[in-house]
Amino acid sequence: MFARARKALTPPIPPPDLRRLPIHERPIAVDPQAASPLYNGFIPPEIRNALFAAILAEYTPADPALAYPVSFHRPGYTGPRTINVAFLLTCRRIYLETYHLPPQLASHVFWHAPATGPPGLGARFPDIHGIALETHYFARLAPWQLSLVKEVRLFTQMFWLDQSFPGLCTSGVLPAAVERLKITLRRGDWWWCERNYPFMINPHRGGFLAEYNQDVVREERGEAIPWVEGAWGAALQRLPALKELEMEFETSKSRREELKKIVVRALRWRFPMGERGLLTNNGLGMEFSEWKNEEDTESSCVFTVKWKLAGNK
């Protein structure tokens, strides 16, 4: 007789290590929290979502020990900004409805050169020309968090905008999901502002005052100004999801009218976005505001301009 062949035993497939999955992807049952006022049917979902967004909005802690020196204060920036992420620990259902909000609602702020930012930033990031701030910051986010980053804000000196911003756009460091970019040129950020040098900003090709004046003359003659590869304005098309650019142009009150002429010209900028169309002001105009630091002897004047994506026609 022949012995019956034994059937080979297939080892069971081990379950995936759930700890390697983001919490919102783990197949774990969720308590509906039916007894909670948030989920017992009395509060509409849209109201609940608005409450969650307000709870997870950025804020500056009211702690004098964390406050920036008064000399650094500016609107919205009197201390480090944070988000109350502890709220996500309330329960699993709340986590699943809110995990996307912190990276989505945060503005993700960067200062160039770093020494012009919050105290101590320049010592940690001494390179005034590079993109180490953004590289270090976004490297700490998980891929799913990067996919939720919608807004980035830059406080930047003119030399960095002209010389380093194009490299940031082509580096792949900025998340591909960024839809809104806000750039602030503070009163001390302009080229040689300490000498009261004439204002100039040229998204078409960067450069210095001679090139800027040449392009102003060309525009007055009705000529189109070409976009030079590597110019900061042309680099915007490297951000595949960008829908809106907002810029704040700031100066002292005594130079307000001088800067206004530059801003009026900026209203006509039409940034090429490849096959997606153009970023254009298209009648949005500009807004004006003033603010004054507690130590300032003169107010700062700010012109704010937005350009939004308009498709090719």
SERO-4910 file (N, C-alpha, C, O; in steps of 0.05 Angstrom, whole numbers):
BEGIN
 pado doro    nc1    nc2    nc3   cac1   cac2   cac3    cc1    cc2    cc3    oc1    oc2    oc3
  Met    A     17    -24      0      0      0      0     17     25      0     40     26     10
  Phe    A      5     44    -13     19     69    -13      7     88      8    -17     89     11
  Ala    A     24    102     21     14    121     41      1    145     27     12    154      7
  Arg    A    -21    154     38    -34    178     26    -16    203     29     -6    209     51
  Ala    A    -13    216      7      4    240      8     -9    262     26    -33    267     25
  Arg    A      7    273     41     -3    295     59     -5    321     44     12    329     28
  Lys    A    -27    334     48    -31    360     35    -14    381     49    -14    385     73
  Ala    A      0    395     32     17    416     43      1    437     57    -20    446     47
  Leu    A     10    445     80     -5    465     95      5    493     87     29    499     86
  Thr    A    -14    510     80     -7    537     73     -8    555     97    -28    557    111
  Pro    A     15    567    104     15    583    128     -4    606    126     -7    618    104
  Pro    A    -18    613    147    -37    635    145    -23    661    139      0    666    147
  Ile    A    -37    678    124    -25    704    117    -28    722    141    -50    728    150
  Pro    A     -6    732    150     -8    749    174    -22    775    167    -20    786    145
  Pro    A    -38    786    186    -52    811    181    -31    834    178    -10    833    190
  Pro    A    -38    854    163    -19    876    160    -14    890    186    -31    891    204
  Asp    A      9    900    189     16    915    213      1    941    213      9    960    199
  Leu    A    -20    943    228    -37    966    228    -22    991    237    -30   1014    229
  Arg    A     -1    987    252     13   1010    262     27   1025    240     34   1049    243
  Arg    A     31   1012    217     44   1025    195     25   1041    178     33   1057    161
  Leu    A      0   1037    182    -21   1052    167    -28   1078    181    -28   1078    206
  Pro    A    -33   1099    166    -44   1123    179    -70   1116    194    -85   1098    186
  Ile    A    -75   1129    216    -98   1122    233   -124   1122    217   -141   1104    221
  His    A   -127   1141    198   -153   1142    184   -155   1120    163   -177   1117    152
  Glu    A   -134   1104    159   -136   1082    140   -138   1055    154   -140   1034    140
  Arg    A   -138   1054    180   -139   1029    194   -168   1018    196   -186   1033    203
  Pro    A   -172    993    189   -199    981    189   -208    975    217   -210    951    225
  Ile    A   -215    995    232   -224    992    260   -252   1003    263   -258   1024    252
  Ala    A   -268    989    277   -296    997    280   -297   1025    294   -280   1031    311
  Val    A   -317   1040    287   -320   1067    298   -346   1069    314   -367   1062    304
  Asp    A   -343   1078    338   -367   1083    355   -382   1107    343   -370   1128    340
  Pro    A   -407   1104    337   -422   1126    325   -427   1150    344   -435   1171    336
  Gln    A   -421   1146    370   -424   1168    390   -452   1180    389   -456   1204    390
  Ala    A   -472   1162    388   -500   1171    385   -510   1187    408   -529   1203    405
  Ala    A   -497   1184    432   -507   1199    455   -495   1227    456   -503   1244    472
  Ser    A   -475   1233    439   -462   1259    439   -480   1280    427   -493   1275    407
  Pro    A   -480   1304    438   -496   1326    425   -486   1332    397   -502   1343    381
  Leu    A   -462   1325    390   -452   1330    363   -463   1310    343   -465   1316    319
  Tyr    A   -472   1287    353   -480   1265    334   -508   1254    339   -515   1234    328
  Asn    A   -524   1267    357   -550   1256    362   -572   1267    344   -596   1262    349
  Gly    A   -564   1281    323   -583   1290    304   -593   1319    307   -607   1329    290
  Phe    A   -585   1332    329   -595   1359    334   -577   1380    320   -587   1403    315
  Ile    A   -552   1374    315   -535   1393    302   -530   1383    273   -520   1361    269
  Pro    A   -537   1400    253   -532   1392    225   -503   1388    219   -486   1401    231
  Pro    A   -496   1369    201   -468   1364    195   -452   1389    187   -429   1392    194
  Glu    A   -465   1407    171   -450   1431    162   -443   1449    186   -422   1462    186
  Ile    A   -460   1450    206   -454   1465    230   -432   1452    246   -413   1465    256
  Arg    A   -433   1426    248   -412   1411    262   -385   1415    248   -365   1419    261
  Asn    A   -385   1414    222   -360   1418    207   -348   1446    211   -324   1450    214
  Ala    A   -366   1466    213   -357   1493    218   -345   1496    246   -326   1510    250
  Leu    A   -357   1482    265   -347   1483    292   -319   1470    293   -301   1481    306
  Phe    A   -316   1448    280   -290   1434    279   -269   1452    266   -246   1453    276
  Ala    A   -276   1465    244   -256   1482    231   -248   1506    249   -225   1514    249
  Ala    A   -267   1516    264   -261   1538    283   -243   1529    305   -224   1543    313
  Ile    A   -248   1505    315   -232   1494    337   -203   1489    328   -184   1492    343
  Leu    A   -200   1481    303   -174   1474    292   -161   1496    276   -141   1491    262
  Ala    A   -171   1520    278   -158   1543    265   -132   1551    279   -129   1546    303
  Glu    A   -114   1562    264    -89   1572    276    -94   1594    296   -113   1610    292
  Tyr    A    -78   1596    316    -80   1617    336    -53   1622    349    -35   1605    348
  Thr    A    -50   1645    362    -26   1652    376    -31   1649    406    -48   1664    417
  Pro    A    -18   1631    420    -23   1627    449    -19   1653    465      0   1668    460
  Ala    A    -36   1658    483    -34   1682    500    -15   1677    523    -23   1678    547
  Asp    A     10   1671    517     30   1665    537     53   1685    533     68   1684    513
  Pro    A     56   1704    552     78   1724    549    105   1712    545    123   1724    533
  Ala    A    110   1688    556    136   1676    554    142   1667    525    165   1664    518
  Leu    A    121   1664    509    125   1656    481    125   1679    461    131   1675    438
  Ala    A    117   1702    471    114   1725    453    140   1734    440    162   1732    453
  Tyr    A    139   1742    415    162   1753    401    169   1780    413    152   1793    424
  Pro    A    194   1789    409    200   1817    417    182   1836    402    174   1832    379
  Val    A    176   1858    415    158   1878    404    168   1888    377    152   1894    359
  Ser    A    194   1890    374    205   1900    349    199   1882    325    200   1891    302
  Phe    A    192   1857    330    185   1838    309    155   1837    303    147   1827    282
  His    A    139   1848    321    110   1846    318    100   1857    291    109   1878    282
  Arg    A     81   1843    279     66   1852    256     39   1839    257     36   1819    271
  Pro    A     19   1849    242     -8   1837    244     -8   1807    240      1   1796    220
  Gly    A    -19   1793    260    -21   1764    259      4   1749    269      4   1725    270
  Tyr    A     25   1764    275     50   1751    282     63   1765    306     82   1781    304
  Thr    A     52   1759    329     62   1769    355     75   1747    371     86   1751    392
  Gly    A     73   1722    361     84   1699    374     80   1675    356     68   1677    335
  Pro    A     91   1652    364     88   1628    348     59   1620    345     43   1622    364
  Arg    A     51   1612    321     23   1603    316     22   1573    318     41   1559    312
  Thr    A     -1   1564    328     -4   1535    332    -33   1527    326    -50   1544    321
  Ile    A    -38   1501    327    -65   1489    323    -70   1470    345    -52   1455    354
  Asn    A    -94   1469    355   -102   1452    377   -107   1424    368   -130   1414    367
  Val    A    -85   1410    360    -88   1383    350    -97   1363    371   -105   1340    364
  Ala    A    -95   1370    397   -105   1351    418   -134   1345    415   -144   1325    425
  Phe    A   -149   1363    401   -177   1358    396   -182   1332    381   -203   1319    384
  Leu    A   -163   1324    364   -166   1300    348   -166   1275    365   -174   1254    356
  Leu    A   -157   1277    390   -156   1254    408   -183   1249    423   -185   1231    438
  Thr    A   -203   1266    417   -228   1264    431   -241   1236    428   -248   1223    448
  Cys    A   -243   1227    403   -253   1200    397   -247   1194    368   -239   1212    353
  Arg    A   -250   1169    361   -243   1161    334   -261   1174    313   -251   1181    291
  Arg    A   -286   1177    319   -304   1189    299   -296   1218    293   -295   1227    270
  Ile    A   -290   1233    314   -281   1261    310   -255   1261    295   -251   1278    278
  Tyr    A   -237   1242    302   -212   1242    287   -216   1238    257   -205   1252    241
  Leu    A   -233   1219    250   -238   1213    222   -251   1236    207   -248   1238    183
  Glu    A   -265   1253    221   -278   1276    209   -260   1301    208   -266   1321    195
  Thr    A   -238   1300    223   -222   1325    225   -192   1321    220   -177   1341    219
  Tyr    A   -182   1297    215   -153   1292    212   -142   1309    190   -118   1316    190
  His    A   -158   1315    169   -148   1330    146   -145   1360    151   -132   1374    135
  Leu    A   -158   1370    172   -160   1399    175   -134   1413    183   -128   1434    172
  Pro    A   -118   1402    202    -93   1417    209    -75   1422    185    -67   1446    181
  Pro    A    -67   1403    168    -50   1410    145    -65   1427    124    -52   1442    110
  Gln    A    -91   1424    123   -106   1439    103   -111   1468    111   -110   1486     94
  Leu    A   -115   1473    137   -121   1500    146    -96   1516    153    -97   1541    152
  Ala    A    -74   1503    159    -50   1518    166    -40   1533    141    -43   1524    118
  Ser    A    -27   1556    146    -17   1572    123     12   1565    116     21   1573     95
  His    A     27   1551    133     54   1541    127     71   1565    119     75   1571     95
  Val    A     82   1579    139     96   1604    135    126   1601    135    137   1585    151
  Phe    A    139   1615    117    169   1614    115    180   1643    112    167   1660    100
  Trp    A    204   1647    123    216   1673    124    243   1673    109    260   1656    115
  His    A    246   1692     91    271   1694     76    281   1723     75    266   1741     68
  Ala    A    305   1727     83    324   1708     95    314   1699    123    301   1715    136
  Pro    A    322   1675    132    312   1666    158    318   1685    181    303   1686    200
  Ala    A    340   1700    179    347   1719    200    327   1741    203    326   1755    224
  Thr    A    310   1745    183    289   1766    184    264   1755    197    244   1770    200
  Gly    A    264   1729    204    240   1717    216    241   1717    246    255   1733    258
  Pro    A    226   1699    258    224   1698    288    252   1695    300    270   1684    288
  Pro    A    255   1703    325    281   1701    339    292   1672    338    278   1653    343
  Gly    A    317   1670    332    331   1644    332    330   1630    305    345   1610    301
  Leu    A    313   1638    287    310   1623    262    335   1626    245    343   1606    232
  Gly    A    347   1649    244    371   1653    228    394   1636    238    411   1627    222
  Ala    A    396   1631    264    417   1615    275    414   1585    267    434   1571    262
  Arg    A    389   1576    265    384   1549    258    387   1545    228    395   1523    219
  Phe    A    381   1566    212    383   1564    183    399   1588    172    387   1607    163
  Pro    A    425   1586    174    442   1609    167    444   1615    137    452   1637    130
  Asp    A    437   1596    120    439   1601     91    417   1621     82    393   1614     83
  Ile    A    425   1644     73    405   1664     66    394   1661     38    374   1673     31
  His    A    407   1644     22    399   1641     -6    383   1615    -12    369   1613    -32
  Gly    A    384   1596      6    374   1570     -1    344   1566      7    330   1585     13
  Ile    A    336   1540      6    308   1533     12    308   1512     34    291   1495     35
  Ala    A    327   1515     52    330   1495     74    305   1496     93    297   1475    103
  Leu    A    293   1519     96    269   1521    113    247   1503    103    237   1487    118
  Glu    A    241   1506     77    219   1490     66    226   1461     65    209   1444     71
  Thr    A    251   1455     58    260   1427     56    257   1413     84    247   1391     85
  His    A    267   1426    105    265   1415    132    236   1412    141    229   1392    152
  Tyr    A    220   1431    135    192   1431    144    176   1410    131    163   1394    145
  Phe    A    176   1409    105    159   1390     91    169   1361     92    153   1342     88
  Ala    A    195   1357     98    205   1330    101    193   1316    126    194   1292    127
  Arg    A    183   1332    144    171   1320    168    142   1311    165    131   1298    183
  Leu    A    130   1318    142    102   1311    138    100   1285    123    116   1279    105
  Ala    A     80   1270    130     74   1244    116     62   1251     88     51   1272     84
  Pro    A     64   1232     69     53   1237     43     24   1245     43     16   1262     28
  Trp    A      7   1233     60    -21   1240     61    -25   1269     71    -44   1282     64
  Gln    A     -7   1278     89     -8   1305     99      0   1325     77    -12   1346     73
  Leu    A     21   1318     62     30   1335     40      8   1339     19      5   1360      8
  Ser    A     -8   1318     15    -30   1320     -5    -52   1339      4    -69   1346    -12
  Leu    A    -52   1348     29    -73   1365     40    -63   1394     43    -79   1411     51
  Val    A    -38   1399     38    -27   1427     41    -38   1444     18    -32   1439     -5
  Lys    A    -54   1464     25    -66   1481      5    -55   1509      3    -57   1522    -18
  Glu    A    -42   1518     24    -32   1546     24     -4   1548     35      3   1535     55
  Val    A     12   1564     22     39   1570     32     42   1600     32     34   1615     14
  Arg    A     55   1610     54     60   1639     56     90   1644     58    104   1631     73
  Leu    A    100   1664     43    128   1671     43    131   1700     51    119   1718     38
  Phe    A    147   1706     71    157   1733     76    185   1733     64    203   1719     73
  Thr    A    189   1749     44    215   1747     29    227   1773     21    213   1792     13
  Gln    A    253   1774     24    268   1797     13    270   1794    -17    268   1772    -28
  Met    A    274   1817    -31    273   1817    -60    295   1799    -72    291   1786    -92
  Phe    A    319   1799    -60    340   1783    -72    333   1753    -71    339   1739    -90
  Trp    A    318   1744    -51    311   1716    -49    288   1710    -69    288   1689    -82
  Leu    A    270   1729    -72    248   1725    -92    259   1722   -120    251   1705   -135
  Asp    A    278   1740   -127    290   1740   -154    308   1716   -159    307   1704   -180
  Gln    A    324   1709   -139    345   1689   -143    339   1661   -133    350   1642   -145
  Ser    A    323   1658   -113    319   1631   -101    291   1620   -104    287   1596   -105
  Phe    A    271   1638   -106    243   1628   -109    240   1610   -133    226   1590   -131
  Pro    A    251   1617   -157    248   1599   -180    258   1571   -174    246   1551   -183
  Gly    A    280   1569   -160    290   1542   -153    272   1527   -134    270   1503   -136
  Leu    A    259   1541   -116    239   1529    -98    216   1516   -115    207   1494   -109
  Cys    A    207   1531   -135    185   1521   -151    192   1497   -167    174   1480   -172
  Thr    A    217   1494   -175    225   1472   -192    237   1449   -176    242   1427   -187
  Ser    A    241   1452   -150    254   1432   -134    237   1408   -126    248   1387   -120
  Gly    A    211   1412   -127    193   1391   -117    190   1391    -87    176   1373    -76
  Val    A    201   1411    -74    199   1412    -44    171   1421    -36    160   1410    -17
  Leu    A    160   1440    -50    132   1449    -44    113   1427    -52    115   1415    -73
  Pro    A     93   1421    -35     73   1401    -42     59   1407    -67     52   1430    -73
  Ala    A     53   1387    -83     40   1391   -109     11   1400   -106     -1   1410   -125
  Ala    A      0   1398    -82    -28   1405    -77    -32   1435    -71    -55   1444    -69
  Val    A    -11   1450    -69    -13   1479    -61    -30   1494    -82    -24   1494   -106
  Glu    A    -51   1506    -72    -70   1522    -89    -67   1552    -85    -73   1567   -104
  Arg    A    -58   1560    -62    -56   1589    -56    -28   1595    -46    -17   1582    -29
  Leu    A    -16   1616    -58     10   1625    -50      8   1655    -42     -3   1671    -58
  Lys    A     18   1661    -19     18   1689    -10     46   1698     -5     61   1686     10
  Ile    A     54   1720    -18     81   1731    -15     79   1759     -4     64   1776    -14
  Thr    A     94   1764     18     94   1790     31    122   1803     28    142   1791     36
  Leu    A    123   1826     16    147   1842     15    145   1864     36    130   1883     33
  Arg    A    159   1860     58    158   1879     80    173   1905     73    188   1906     53
  Arg    A    170   1925     89    182   1951     82    212   1950     81    225   1967     68
  Gly    A    224   1931     95    253   1928     94    263   1908     74    287   1902     73
  Asp    A    245   1897     58    253   1875     40    261   1885     12    272   1869     -4
  Trp    A    255   1910      6    260   1919    -22    290   1922    -26    306   1925     -8
  Trp    A    298   1922    -52    326   1926    -59    337   1952    -47    326   1973    -51
  Trp    A    358   1949    -31    372   1972    -19    353   1993     -7    356   2017    -11
  Cys    A    334   1983      8    315   2001     20    328   2020     40    318   2042     44
  Glu    A    351   2011     52    364   2028     71    375   2053     58    382   2073     72
  Arg    A    377   2053     31    387   2077     17    364   2093      3    369   2111    -12
  Asn    A    339   2085     10    316   2096     -3    317   2093    -34    310   2110    -49
  Tyr    A    327   2069    -42    330   2063    -70    302   2062    -83    283   2054    -69
  Pro    A    299   2069   -108    273   2068   -121    261   2039   -120    275   2020   -123
  Phe    A    235   2037   -116    222   2011   -116    223   1999   -143    220   2013   -164
  Met    A    227   1973   -144    226   1958   -170    220   1929   -164    231   1918   -145
  Ile    A    203   1917   -181    198   1889   -179    190   1880   -207    171   1891   -219
  Asn    A    204   1861   -218    200   1853   -246    196   1822   -247    216   1808   -247
  Pro    A    171   1813   -249    167   1784   -250    175   1771   -276    179   1747   -278
  His    A    178   1788   -297    184   1778   -324    213   1768   -327    218   1748   -340
  Arg    A    232   1782   -314    260   1774   -317    277   1782   -293    302   1779   -295
  Gly    A    265   1791   -271    282   1799   -248    300   1822   -256    291   1841   -269
  Gly    A    325   1820   -248    344   1841   -256    344   1865   -238    333   1865   -216
  Phe    A    357   1886   -248    361   1910   -232    345   1934   -244    329   1930   -262
  Leu    A    351   1957   -234    335   1981   -241    335   1987   -271    315   1994   -282
  Ala    A    358   1983   -284    360   1989   -313    341   1971   -329    326   1981   -346
  Glu    A    341   1945   -323    323   1927   -337    294   1933   -331    277   1932   -348
  Tyr    A    289   1940   -306    261   1947   -298    251   1971   -314    229   1971   -325
  Asn    A    268   1992   -315    260   2016   -329    256   2010   -359    238   2022   -372
  Gln    A    273   1993   -370    269   1985   -398    242   1972   -403    229   1978   -423
  Asp    A    234   1955   -385    209   1941   -389    185   1960   -384    164   1957   -397
  Val    A    188   1980   -367    167   2000   -363    163   2015   -389    140   2020   -397
  Val    A    185   2023   -402    183   2038   -427    170   2020   -449    153   2029   -464
  Arg    A    178   1995   -450    166   1977   -470    136   1974   -465    121   1973   -485
  Glu    A    128   1972   -440    100   1969   -435     85   1994   -442     62   1993   -453
  Glu    A     96   2018   -437     83   2043   -445     80   2046   -475     62   2060   -484
  Arg    A     98   2033   -490     96   2033   -519     76   2012   -530     72   2010   -554
  Gly    A     65   1997   -511     46   1976   -519     58   1950   -527     45   1933   -538
  Glu    A     84   1947   -521     98   1922   -528     93   1901   -507     92   1907   -483
  Ala    A     91   1876   -515     89   1854   -496    117   1848   -484    136   1847   -499
  Ile    A    118   1844   -458    143   1838   -445    145   1807   -443    129   1795   -430
  Pro    A    165   1795   -455    168   1766   -454    175   1756   -426    188   1770   -411
  Trp    A    166   1732   -421    173   1719   -396    199   1703   -399    200   1685   -416
  Val    A    219   1709   -384    245   1696   -385    245   1671   -368    236   1672   -345
  Glu    A    254   1649   -379    257   1625   -364    275   1630   -340    297   1640   -343
  Gly    A    266   1623   -316    282   1627   -292    273   1652   -276    282   1656   -254
  Ala    A    256   1669   -288    246   1692   -273    225   1682   -253    212   1661   -257
  Trp    A    222   1697   -231    205   1687   -210    176   1685   -219    161   1667   -210
  Gly    A    167   1704   -236    139   1703   -245    134   1679   -263    112   1667   -262
  Ala    A    153   1672   -280    150   1649   -298    151   1623   -283    140   1603   -292
  Ala    A    164   1623   -259    167   1598   -244    140   1589   -231    138   1566   -224
  Leu    A    121   1606   -229     95   1599   -217     82   1576   -231     67   1560   -219
  Gln    A     86   1574   -257     73   1552   -272     83   1525   -265     72   1504   -273
  Arg    A    105   1524   -249    116   1498   -240    100   1487   -216    105   1465   -208
  Leu    A     81   1503   -206     64   1494   -184     38   1484   -196     21   1501   -203
  Pro    A     35   1458   -199     13   1447   -216    -15   1452   -207    -34   1451   -223
  Ala    A    -20   1458   -181    -47   1462   -171    -52   1491   -164    -74   1497   -155
  Leu    A    -33   1509   -169    -36   1537   -160    -60   1550   -174    -62   1550   -199
  Lys    A    -77   1562   -158   -101   1576   -168   -101   1606   -161   -115   1622   -174
  Glu    A    -85   1613   -141    -87   1641   -132    -60   1650   -121    -47   1636   -106
  Leu    A    -51   1674   -130    -28   1687   -119    -37   1713   -106    -52   1728   -117
  Glu    A    -28   1717    -81    -34   1742    -67     -7   1754    -58     10   1740    -48
  Met    A     -4   1780    -63     20   1793    -55     14   1818    -38     -5   1832    -44
  Glu    A     30   1822    -18     28   1846     -1     53   1862     -6     75   1853     -3
  Phe    A     49   1887    -15     71   1906    -20     70   1926      2     51   1941      5
  Glu    A     92   1927     18     92   1944     42    114   1965     41    136   1959     31
  Thr    A    108   1988     52    128   2009     55    120   2027     78    100   2024     90
  Ser    A    137   2047     83    131   2067    103    110   2087     92    107   2089     68
  Lys    A     97   2101    110     76   2119    101     87   2141     84     74   2151     65
  Ser    A    112   2149     88    124   2171     73    129   2163     44    132   2181     27
  Arg    A    130   2137     38    135   2128     10    111   2115     -2    113   2100    -22
  Arg    A     88   2119      9     64   2105      1     57   2111    -29     52   2092    -44
  Glu    A     57   2136    -37     50   2143    -64     70   2132    -84     63   2125   -107
  Glu    A     95   2132    -76    116   2121    -94    111   2091    -99    113   2082   -122
  Leu    A    104   2076    -78     99   2048    -81     73   2043    -96     71   2023   -111
  Lys    A     54   2060    -93     28   2056   -106     31   2055   -136     16   2040   -149
  Lys    A     49   2071   -147     53   2070   -176     63   2043   -185     56   2033   -207
  Ile    A     80   2030   -169     90   2004   -175     67   1983   -174     65   1966   -191
  Val    A     50   1986   -154     28   1967   -151      8   1970   -173     -3   1950   -183
  Val    A      2   1994   -181    -17   1998   -203     -7   1984   -228    -23   1972   -243
  Arg    A     19   1985   -233     30   1970   -256     28   1940   -252     23   1925   -271
  Ala    A     30   1931   -227     28   1903   -222      1   1891   -227     -2   1867   -232
  Leu    A    -20   1908   -226    -47   1899   -232    -49   1887   -260    -67   1872   -266
  Arg    A    -31   1895   -278    -32   1886   -306    -16   1861   -310    -15   1851   -333
  Trp    A     -2   1851   -290     13   1827   -294     -6   1803   -300    -27   1801   -288
  Arg    A      2   1787   -319    -13   1763   -327      7   1739   -327     22   1735   -347
  Phe    A      7   1724   -306     27   1703   -302     20   1678   -319     -3   1668   -316
  Pro    A     37   1669   -335     32   1645   -352     32   1620   -334     49   1616   -318
  Met    A     11   1603   -338      8   1578   -323      7   1554   -342     -7   1535   -336
  Gly    A     21   1556   -364     21   1534   -383     -7   1530   -395    -21   1549   -401
  Glu    A    -14   1505   -399    -39   1498   -411    -63   1505   -393    -86   1505   -402
  Arg    A    -58   1511   -368    -80   1517   -349    -90   1545   -353   -112   1552   -343
  Gly    A    -75   1563   -366    -84   1590   -370    -66   1611   -358    -41   1609   -361
  Leu    A    -78   1631   -345    -63   1653   -334    -72   1659   -306    -95   1654   -299
  Leu    A    -54   1670   -290    -62   1683   -265    -65   1712   -271    -46   1726   -280
  Thr    A    -89   1723   -267    -95   1751   -275   -110   1765   -253   -127   1752   -239
  Asn    A   -106   1791   -250   -121   1807   -231   -149   1811   -241   -168   1811   -225
  Asn    A   -152   1815   -266   -178   1816   -280   -199   1832   -265   -221   1822   -259
  Gly    A   -192   1857   -258   -212   1875   -245   -214   1871   -216   -231   1884   -203
  Leu    A   -198   1854   -203   -200   1851   -174   -189   1875   -159   -196   1879   -136
  Gly    A   -173   1891   -173   -162   1915   -160   -143   1909   -138   -129   1889   -138
  Met    A   -141   1928   -119   -123   1924    -96   -136   1935    -71   -155   1950    -72
  Glu    A   -126   1925    -48   -135   1935    -22   -113   1950     -9    -89   1944    -13
  Phe    A   -120   1968      9   -100   1984     23   -105   1983     53   -128   1983     62
  Ser    A    -84   1981     68    -86   1980     98    -61   1993    110    -41   1996     97
  Glu    A    -64   2000    135    -41   2011    150    -39   1997    177    -60   1988    188
  Trp    A    -15   1994    187    -12   1984    214     13   1997    226     30   2007    211
  Lys    A     15   1995    252     38   2007    266     47   1990    289     31   1984    306
  Asn    A     72   1983    289     85   1969    311     87   1988    335     89   2012    332
  Glu    A     86   1976    359     87   1992    383    113   2008    384    113   2029    398
  Glu    A    134   2000    371    159   2014    372    164   2031    347    184   2046    346
  Asp    A    147   2029    327    151   2044    303    144   2074    307    126   2081    322
  Thr    A    159   2091    293    153   2119    294    136   2127    270    125   2149    269
  Glu    A    133   2109    250    118   2115    226    102   2090    218    112   2068    220
  Ser    A     78   2094    209     60   2072    202     71   2057    177     86   2069    161
  Ser    A     64   2032    175     70   2017    151     44   2016    134     22   2013    144
  Cys    A     48   2020    108     26   2020     89     28   1995     72     49   1988     62
  Val    A      5   1981     68      5   1956     54    -15   1956     31    -39   1962     35
  Phe    A     -6   1950      7    -23   1946    -16    -25   1916    -21     -4   1903    -24
  Thr    A    -49   1905    -22    -53   1876    -27    -66   1872    -54    -87   1884    -60
  Val    A    -54   1854    -69    -64   1848    -96    -67   1818    -99    -50   1803    -89
  Lys    A    -88   1809   -113    -92   1780   -118    -94   1776   -148   -104   1792   -163
  Trp    A    -83   1753   -156    -86   1744   -184    -97   1715   -182    -87   1698   -168
  Lys    A   -118   1710   -198   -132   1684   -197   -130   1671   -225   -128   1684   -245
  Leu    A   -132   1645   -224   -129   1629   -248   -153   1633   -267   -176   1630   -259
  Ala    A   -147   1640   -292   -167   1642   -313   -158   1623   -335   -135   1625   -345
  Gly    A   -175   1606   -344   -168   1586   -364   -163   1599   -391   -172   1621   -397
  Asn    A   -149   1584   -408   -144   1593   -436   -170   1595   -451   -188   1579   -448
  Lys    A   -172   1616   -467   -196   1620   -484   -188   1621   -513   -206   1624   -530
***
